[in-house]
Amino acid sequence: MMGRPILLSVENISKKFGGLQAVDHVSFQIHPGDILGLIGPNGAGKTTCFNMISGIYKPSSGEIYLDGQRIDGLPPHSIARLGIGRTFQIVKPFSNLSVLENILVALGVQHYASLLDITHKWRSPSVVDEGMAILKRVGLESYAFKQSATLPLGDLRRLEIGRALALNPKLLLLDESFSGLRQEQIVKMEEFVLSLVSQGVSILLIEHNMKVAMKLCNRIVVLDHGRWLTEGSPSDVTLNPDVIEAYLGKGELDHAAAH
């Protein structure tokens, strides 16, 4: 009996910055339809893993495969074209452009090979139609012609996801996409992420909001000091003493055990 197909395979990746071992032999896999959470205390190596998967950093050692094709060492634009989109913890839209124009720039990168082509063709009717369809998908079609700098944080995060979706990803890396949102915005974002999965996009997310991670993720990988600590279902992970210790410290764990 064959197992589930593997979309992304991260195999023993490590990253050193001078004498600092930021990530140390981390491995995990993502299957189509997964929402995999990557969690851990500050400095655990989560964003460094994202940066290696998306091509910003080349691993010091280890290998990364997307649909069986090795991608570590490829430049970010090549990895994006192969089907990995990502957001960043700090949202940085083109603030002087409209919401729609932000999407059109991303679509231009997807459709056209050269900067000259992007400059001349990004406003073509077919690309504009595609851009509007993406805005509808992320719930921002009514803001299409507003300057992006005027959007509140929740909508800016949706815009950034929209720009990533313009690259038609198989896998979307979400880096703290719930950070700074009010409760009603969190609920809407949760529904939106689940809708993406129903449309065929798999998700790898970094999230400090444990309630969100536990609700959305079917599996969770925990990192601590750059190393793989454990992996499992949300319920298994939250009951793991090593995870409790990593987040709360040994003293807190002993205190909890005494009660």
SULLIN-V372937 format. One record per backbone hydrogen bond with DSSP energy under -0.5 kcal/mol. CO is the residue of the C=O (numbers start at 1). NH is the residue of the N-H. E is the energy in kcal/mol with one decimal. If there is no record, write none. Layout:
co={CO/CO}
nh={NH/NH}
e={E/E}
//
This chain:
co={5/5/7/8/9/9/10/10/11/13/14/14/15/15/16/17/19/20/20/23/26/28/30/30/31/34/35/35/35/36/37/37/38/39/41/44/45/46/47/48/49/50/51/51/52/61/63/64/64/65/65/66/69/71/75/75/76/77/78/79/79/80/83/83/83/85/89/93/94/95/97/98/99/100/101/102/103/104/105/106/107/108/114/115/116/117/118/121/124/125/126/127/128/129/130/131/132/133/134/135/135/136/140/141/143/143/144/146/147/148/152/153/154/155/156/157/158/159/160/161/162/164/165/170/171/172/172/173/173/174/174/176/178/182/183/184/185/186/187/188/189/190/191/192/193/194/195/196/196/197/200/202/203/204/205/206/208/209/210/211/212/213/219/220/221/222/222/224/226/227/230/232/233/234/235/237/240/240/241/242/243/244/245/249/250/251/252/253/254/255/256}
nh={7/32/67/30/11/65/12/28/63/26/60/61/22/23/18/20/21/17/22/15/13/10/7/8/34/203/37/218/219/205/39/221/207/223/44/226/49/50/51/52/53/54/56/57/55/14/11/71/72/9/67/69/66/74/78/79/80/81/82/83/84/83/85/170/171/173/91/95/97/149/148/102/103/104/105/106/107/108/109/110/111/112/118/119/120/121/122/124/128/129/130/131/132/133/134/135/136/137/138/140/141/139/143/144/99/146/100/99/150/151/156/157/158/159/160/161/162/163/164/165/166/167/168/202/85/174/204/87/175/176/206/179/181/186/187/188/189/190/191/192/193/194/195/196/197/198/199/199/201/200/202/172/36/174/38/176/210/213/214/215/216/217/37/232/39/229/230/227/24/224/222/220/237/238/239/240/243/244/245/246/247/248/249/253/254/255/256/257/258/259/259}
e={-0.6/-0.5/-3.2/-2.6/-0.6/-2.5/-0.6/-1.7/-2.2/-2.5/-2.4/-1.2/-1.6/-1.6/-0.5/-2.3/-0.6/-2.8/-1.1/-2.3/-2.4/-3.0/-2.6/-1.9/-2.2/-2.6/-0.5/-1.7/-1.2/-2.6/-0.6/-3.3/-0.6/-2.9/-1.6/-1.3/-1.9/-2.0/-2.7/-1.7/-2.5/-2.6/-1.4/-2.1/-0.6/-2.2/-3.1/-2.9/-1.1/-2.6/-0.5/-2.2/-2.8/-2.3/-0.7/-1.9/-2.6/-1.9/-1.3/-0.7/-1.4/-0.9/-0.5/-2.1/-2.4/-2.9/-0.7/-1.4/-2.0/-1.0/-2.4/-1.9/-1.3/-2.4/-2.2/-1.4/-2.5/-2.4/-1.8/-1.6/-2.5/-2.7/-2.2/-2.5/-1.9/-2.7/-1.7/-2.0/-2.5/-2.4/-1.8/-2.5/-2.5/-1.9/-1.8/-2.2/-2.2/-1.9/-1.9/-3.2/-0.7/-0.9/-1.8/-1.3/-0.5/-1.9/-2.9/-2.1/-1.9/-1.6/-2.2/-2.4/-1.4/-2.5/-2.3/-2.0/-2.6/-2.4/-1.8/-2.5/-1.4/-1.4/-2.3/-2.8/-2.6/-0.7/-2.5/-2.4/-0.6/-0.9/-2.8/-1.2/-1.7/-2.4/-2.1/-1.6/-2.5/-2.6/-2.1/-2.1/-2.7/-2.2/-1.8/-1.8/-1.7/-1.9/-0.9/-0.6/-2.1/-1.8/-0.5/-2.6/-2.7/-2.5/-3.2/-2.2/-1.2/-2.2/-2.8/-1.7/-2.6/-2.2/-2.5/-2.0/-2.6/-3.3/-1.1/-1.8/-3.5/-2.3/-2.9/-2.7/-2.6/-2.2/-1.0/-1.2/-0.6/-2.1/-2.5/-2.2/-2.1/-2.9/-2.4/-2.0/-2.6/-2.2/-2.5/-2.5/-1.8/-0.5/-1.0}
//
